[in-house]
Amino acid sequence: MTQAPDMIIVGAGLSGLLTAWRCLDVNPDLQIEIIEASDRIAGDHTWSFNLTDVAEHLQGWIKPFIAYRWDSYDVKFPKRKRTLDIPYCTGNSDTLRACVQLHIDSGRLRLRLNTAVESLHSDYVVLESGEKLEARGVLDARGFEPNDDVFLGYQKFVGHVIKTKEPHGLERPIIMDATVEQLGGYRFVYCLPYSETEVLVEDTYYTDGPELRSQEVDARIKDYIRDNLNVSEYEVVRREKGVLPITLGVQDRYDAAPALGIRGGFYHAVTGYSFPEALKNADWIAYKIDLFGEDWDHETSDHTLQVNRTQHRQDERFLRLLNRMLFRAAKPEERYSVLQRFYGLNQGLIERFYAGQLKWYDKARILIGKPPVPVHKALYNLSEKAFIRRERAKRDSK
Ligand SMILES: Cc1cc2nc3c(=O)[nH]c(=O)nc-3n(C[C@H](O)[C@H](O)[C@H](O)COP(=O)(O)OP(=O)(O)OC[C@H]3O[C@@H](n4cnc5c(N)ncnc54)[C@H](O)[C@@H]3O)c2cc1C
């Protein structure tokens, strides 16, 4: 019989693998078992982030994860075009798998694939097969699941990676091209030029409901490529799609099991991106284990995650307010103007916004000035508590 691991992580996605990688790098005697429902770790994804989202002491460590890096990127709106000198990076499933391979080879990271976990507890899990597996600590990294205490809008997208015959002419990423038709919500196109002849083109839109009509979006991507990129012939070599939660309001109650990643609510309220928070948690947990050494047990990581979750939710209160302005106060066809105004602000503020580190004066700067939304609607959506009361009443009456 194999020895029980120190830690079990359920879910071999972004947060589960970053945490395993960091914990094993920092703690040479640690043993982790990761349990994954699908047939491989890390899935088939790309994950992008501003390098300024990453704490300085982790920028060297995260390098092997980075598959592409650009020194700047563009944003485009009907009345604003700007290049931001913020380094932008993309990692993917291959680079993430490579980051943990050393630990798999050494036997300190054990994988159990094609295995779904039925229930999680602080120091054991029960598999769908009924088998019980024990460890000193269990972390839940199973990805997103809606719950009754969160009120959401959605960011939905479809992306095509295309290989072109001729150079496509894009020098740097376009993080938001909102000059496209808005189609009744906030919509933009996102382009990442991986090489002179390979580019990801992603059509993204924000709406109230989670349904994604991917065929319509496929057609819009084709139109965008035809009208905006300098290419006549290309083939689609990869497709991705996603529906990300955008938090409008959240009840101040923390009764869920401690969890990592999207499962634990660790994502950016406005963008739905989770890489920066996953990295922070991975580092925190790794050093807690290091600090407690042999005395480390599930309470250490449970406590760390609960404290971080409370802090994260408090820090994101302002971002949820911005989301309510975007989804509930701005007229659908004018929602882009909220972002158009935001991208006119100084670069340091924009970096802090994405890194989840806005200062009080940044928040004041974002709010001061002529709001791009009707004042009465802005005031109506100001209070999160009142918003939740109204949304709950709506839900209950259905
Ligand atoms: C297409 C797409 C693109 C995205 N792009 C970005 C981006 O560029 N930057 C960014 O920061 N964020 C991005 N996100 C958002 C977010 O960061 C990702 O969704 C991220 O992968 C979430 O990480 P996670 O670890 O919480 O969950 P996941 O990466 O989804 O991992 C969850 C894992 O748990 C497994 N699992 C689920 N249930 C069980 C079970 N019962 N038993 C065992 N295993 C189970 C799943 O199979 C999966 O492997 C993107 C999301 C999508 C969908």
Ligand as a Chemical Component Dictionary entry (heavy atoms), coordinates in Angstrom:
data_LIG
# 
_chem_comp.id                   LIG 
_chem_comp.type                 NON-POLYMER 
_chem_comp.pdbx_formal_charge   0 
_chem_comp.three_letter_code    LIG 
# 
loop_
_chem_comp_atom.comp_id 
_chem_comp_atom.atom_id 
_chem_comp_atom.alt_atom_id 
_chem_comp_atom.type_symbol 
_chem_comp_atom.charge 
_chem_comp_atom.model_Cartn_x 
_chem_comp_atom.model_Cartn_y 
_chem_comp_atom.model_Cartn_z 
_chem_comp_atom.pdbx_ordinal 
LIG C1  C1  C 0 -11.403 29.516 -22.097 1  
LIG C2  C2  C 0 -10.988 30.251 -20.854 2  
LIG C3  C3  C 0 -9.954  31.189 -20.932 3  
LIG C4  C4  C 0 -9.530  31.861 -19.773 4  
LIG N1  N1  N 0 -8.518  32.759 -19.875 5  
LIG C5  C5  C 0 -8.010  33.296 -18.727 6  
LIG C6  C6  C 0 -6.872  34.139 -18.784 7  
LIG O1  O1  O 0 -6.362  34.446 -19.878 8  
LIG N2  N2  N 0 -6.347  34.613 -17.619 9  
LIG C7  C7  C 0 -6.898  34.290 -16.405 10 
LIG O2  O2  O 0 -6.366  34.701 -15.353 11 
LIG N3  N3  N 0 -8.031  33.571 -16.347 12 
LIG C8  C8  C 0 -8.591  33.054 -17.461 13 
LIG N4  N4  N 0 -9.706  32.282 -17.382 14 
LIG C9  C9  C 0 -10.430 32.215 -16.097 15 
LIG C10 C10 C 0 -9.820  31.293 -15.037 16 
LIG O3  O3  O 0 -8.554  31.771 -14.668 17 
LIG C11 C11 C 0 -9.706  29.862 -15.525 18 
LIG O4  O4  O 0 -11.015 29.370 -15.655 19 
LIG C12 C12 C 0 -8.887  28.981 -14.597 20 
LIG O5  O5  O 0 -8.583  27.786 -15.295 21 
LIG C13 C13 C 0 -9.600  28.653 -13.287 22 
LIG O6  O6  O 0 -8.733  27.887 -12.517 23 
LIG P1  P1  P 0 -9.270  26.841 -11.444 24 
LIG O7  O7  O 0 -8.096  26.104 -10.958 25 
LIG O8  O8  O 0 -10.126 27.532 -10.456 26 
LIG O9  O9  O 0 -10.230 25.846 -12.265 27 
LIG P2  P2  P 0 -9.907  24.944 -13.523 28 
LIG O10 O10 O 0 -8.658  25.384 -14.189 29 
LIG O11 O11 O 0 -11.163 24.922 -14.321 30 
LIG O12 O12 O 0 -9.629  23.508 -12.901 31 
LIG C14 C14 C 0 -10.618 22.730 -12.272 32 
LIG C15 C15 C 0 -10.225 21.268 -12.427 33 
LIG O13 O13 O 0 -10.984 20.475 -11.510 34 
LIG C16 C16 C 0 -11.386 19.276 -12.162 35 
LIG N5  N5  N 0 -12.560 18.756 -11.444 36 
LIG C17 C17 C 0 -13.803 19.296 -11.387 37 
LIG N6  N6  N 0 -14.603 18.552 -10.591 38 
LIG C18 C18 C 0 -13.861 17.524 -10.140 39 
LIG C19 C19 C 0 -14.121 16.412 -9.278  40 
LIG N7  N7  N 0 -15.319 16.228 -8.719  41 
LIG N8  N8  N 0 -13.132 15.543 -9.031  42 
LIG C20 C20 C 0 -11.889 15.700 -9.564  43 
LIG N9  N9  N 0 -11.588 16.746 -10.392 44 
LIG C21 C21 C 0 -12.558 17.643 -10.680 45 
LIG C22 C22 C 0 -11.652 19.719 -13.595 46 
LIG O14 O14 O 0 -11.629 18.627 -14.494 47 
LIG C23 C23 C 0 -10.519 20.722 -13.817 48 
LIG O15 O15 O 0 -9.359  20.106 -14.343 49 
LIG C24 C24 C 0 -10.165 31.604 -18.519 50 
LIG C25 C25 C 0 -11.214 30.693 -18.483 51 
LIG C26 C26 C 0 -11.624 30.018 -19.619 52 
LIG C27 C27 C 0 -12.769 29.051 -19.509 53 
# 
loop_
_chem_comp_bond.comp_id 
_chem_comp_bond.atom_id_1 
_chem_comp_bond.atom_id_2 
_chem_comp_bond.value_order 
_chem_comp_bond.pdbx_ordinal 
LIG C1  C2  SING 1  
LIG C2  C3  SING 2  
LIG C2  C26 DOUB 3  
LIG C3  C4  DOUB 4  
LIG C4  N1  SING 5  
LIG C4  C24 SING 6  
LIG N1  C5  DOUB 7  
LIG C5  C6  SING 8  
LIG C5  C8  SING 9  
LIG C6  O1  DOUB 10 
LIG C6  N2  SING 11 
LIG N2  C7  SING 12 
LIG C7  O2  DOUB 13 
LIG C7  N3  SING 14 
LIG N3  C8  DOUB 15 
LIG C8  N4  SING 16 
LIG N4  C9  SING 17 
LIG N4  C24 SING 18 
LIG C9  C10 SING 19 
LIG C10 O3  SING 20 
LIG C10 C11 SING 21 
LIG C11 O4  SING 22 
LIG C11 C12 SING 23 
LIG C12 O5  SING 24 
LIG C12 C13 SING 25 
LIG C13 O6  SING 26 
LIG O6  P1  SING 27 
LIG P1  O7  DOUB 28 
LIG P1  O8  SING 29 
LIG P1  O9  SING 30 
LIG O9  P2  SING 31 
LIG P2  O10 DOUB 32 
LIG P2  O11 SING 33 
LIG P2  O12 SING 34 
LIG O12 C14 SING 35 
LIG C14 C15 SING 36 
LIG C15 O13 SING 37 
LIG C15 C23 SING 38 
LIG O13 C16 SING 39 
LIG C16 N5  SING 40 
LIG C16 C22 SING 41 
LIG N5  C17 SING 42 
LIG N5  C21 SING 43 
LIG C17 N6  DOUB 44 
LIG N6  C18 SING 45 
LIG C18 C19 SING 46 
LIG C18 C21 DOUB 47 
LIG C19 N7  SING 48 
LIG C19 N8  DOUB 49 
LIG N8  C20 SING 50 
LIG C20 N9  DOUB 51 
LIG N9  C21 SING 52 
LIG C22 O14 SING 53 
LIG C22 C23 SING 54 
LIG C23 O15 SING 55 
LIG C24 C25 DOUB 56 
LIG C25 C26 SING 57 
LIG C26 C27 SING 58 
# 
